[in-house]
Amino acid sequence: MVTIVFSHPWHGSFNKAILDTITAKLGSEKKEFQVIDLHKDGFNPVFSEEELAVYNQGKALDPLIIKYQKYISKTEQIIFIFPNWWNTIPAILKGFFDKVLLKDFAFNYEGGFNPLLSIDKTLVITTSEHPSANFDYFINHCFAEDMLASVGIKNMQWLSCTGTSKGGDENRKEFLDKVEKAIL
């Protein structure tokens, strides 16, 4: 199954057009997929005191987190779609990593830090007004190595669309064509 983690609050955004392009391609190829729309789902990225009290036990109190973990446990390919905000990921996506990729689900500490997931294909799609080079270190090192690979999400491919708002329709159309070709 392909799991898509969508992290943009506005369904009129270019990020949503990217999501629609991907789901249309997967649907036309009759591939099984699931969309995790963090904003539409009402995902709360902030730990409550009660949640933090059971964090070290690898427990989740929110049923939405348990639902997301079930999707991820069946995932062969994961796709992240998000805007570059302040040269990093949106807070809601950071909360997804904090609250969903828990100890004994995504990793453990037995003899060191060990990944428990086995997702061999990862596509990261970002949008920004700034050049991709501004975001390169974060995506290719912090995100790919420290956040994804450390829990077993591997083989990341990154597509970045710059000038999203001011780049014009041709820029957006070319990028959507590139996204569609990346969906295998």
C-alpha positions in Angstrom: 0.0 0.0 0.0 1.0 3.6 -0.6 0.5 6.0 2.3 0.4 9.7 1.5 0.9 12.2 4.4 -0.5 15.5 3.4 0.4 18.6 5.5 -1.3 21.7 4.1 -4.3 23.4 5.7 -5.8 24.9 2.5 -7.5 22.6 0.0 -7.2 25.4 -2.7 -3.4 25.2 -2.5 -0.9 23.9 -5.0 0.0 21.2 -2.5 -3.6 20.0 -2.9 -3.1 19.9 -6.7 -0.1 17.8 -6.1 -2.1 15.4 -3.9 -4.8 15.2 -6.5 -2.3 14.4 -9.2 -0.9 11.6 -7.2 -4.2 10.1 -6.1 -5.5 10.3 -9.7 -2.4 8.4 -11.0 -2.6 5.8 -8.2 -6.3 5.4 -8.9 -5.8 5.0 -12.6 -3.2 2.3 -12.0 -5.5 0.6 -9.4 -2.9 0.8 -6.7 -4.0 0.7 -3.1 -3.4 3.9 -1.2 -4.4 5.8 1.9 -4.3 9.6 2.4 -3.4 10.9 5.9 -4.7 14.5 5.7 -3.4 15.9 8.9 -5.4 19.1 8.9 -8.7 17.6 7.6 -8.4 14.8 10.1 -8.1 17.4 12.9 -4.7 15.9 14.0 -3.4 17.7 17.1 0.4 17.9 16.9 0.9 19.0 20.5 1.4 16.5 23.3 -0.9 16.8 26.2 0.4 16.1 29.7 -1.4 12.7 29.6 0.1 11.7 26.3 3.6 12.7 27.4 3.1 10.6 30.6 2.8 7.4 28.4 5.3 8.4 25.7 8.2 6.4 27.0 6.0 3.4 27.1 5.3 3.7 23.4 1.6 4.2 24.0 -0.8 6.4 22.2 -4.0 7.8 23.7 -5.4 9.4 20.6 -7.4 6.9 18.4 -6.2 8.8 15.3 -2.6 8.0 16.1 -3.5 4.3 16.4 -5.3 4.5 13.0 -2.2 6.2 11.4 0.0 3.5 12.8 -2.2 0.8 11.2 -1.8 2.5 7.8 1.9 2.8 8.2 2.3 -0.8 9.3 0.9 -1.8 5.9 2.9 0.7 3.9 5.4 -0.2 1.2 5.8 3.3 -0.1 5.2 6.6 1.7 4.8 10.0 0.2 5.1 13.3 2.1 3.6 16.5 0.6 4.3 19.7 2.5 5.2 23.4 2.1 8.6 24.6 3.1 7.9 27.0 6.0 10.9 28.7 7.6 13.2 26.3 5.8 11.7 23.3 7.6 8.5 21.2 7.8 5.2 22.5 9.1 4.6 22.1 12.8 1.7 19.6 12.2 4.1 17.3 10.4 6.7 17.5 13.1 3.9 16.6 15.6 3.1 13.6 13.3 6.7 12.3 13.8 6.6 13.1 17.5 3.3 11.4 18.2 2.9 8.7 15.6 6.4 7.2 15.2 6.6 6.0 18.7 9.0 3.7 20.5 8.2 0.0 20.0 6.3 1.0 16.8 8.9 2.8 14.7 12.0 2.2 16.7 13.4 0.7 19.9 16.5 1.2 22.1 17.6 -2.5 22.4 21.4 -2.4 22.2 21.2 1.1 20.6 18.7 3.0 18.5 17.0 0.5 16.0 14.5 1.2 13.2 11.4 -1.0 13.3 9.7 0.1 10.1 10.5 -1.3 6.7 9.4 1.2 4.1 11.7 0.9 1.1 10.4 3.7 -1.1 9.9 7.3 0.0 8.9 10.3 -2.0 9.1 13.8 -0.4 7.4 16.6 -2.3 7.9 20.2 -1.1 6.8 23.6 -2.3 8.4 27.0 -1.6 9.0 30.5 -2.8 12.7 30.1 -1.9 15.2 28.2 -4.0 15.5 24.5 -3.2 19.1 25.0 -2.1 17.9 26.9 0.9 16.1 23.7 2.0 18.6 21.1 0.8 20.5 20.5 4.0 17.4 20.1 6.1 15.7 17.7 3.6 18.7 15.6 2.7 20.3 15.3 6.1 18.0 16.2 9.0 14.8 14.9 7.4 16.1 12.0 5.3 18.7 10.7 7.7 17.7 11.7 11.2 13.9 11.5 10.9 13.1 9.0 8.1 16.0 6.5 7.9 16.3 6.3 11.7 12.9 4.6 11.9 13.3 2.5 8.7 11.8 4.8 6.0 14.4 4.5 3.3 15.3 5.4 -0.3 14.1 8.9 -0.3 13.5 10.9 -3.6 12.9 14.6 -3.2 11.0 16.8 -5.6 11.0 20.5 -4.9 8.9 23.1 -6.6 10.2 26.7 -6.1 8.4 29.9 -6.9 5.1 28.2 -6.2 3.0 31.3 -5.8 4.9 33.6 -8.2 6.3 31.1 -10.7 3.2 31.0 -13.0 1.0 28.3 -14.3 3.6 26.8 -16.6 6.0 26.3 -13.7 3.2 24.5 -11.7 2.1 22.4 -14.7 5.7 21.3 -15.4 6.1 20.3 -11.7 2.8 18.3 -11.7 4.0 16.5 -14.8 7.3 15.7 -12.9 5.3 14.5 -9.9 3.1 12.2 -12.1 6.2 10.6 -13.7 7.7 10.0 -10.2 4.7 7.9 -9.2 5.6 4.4 -10.3 
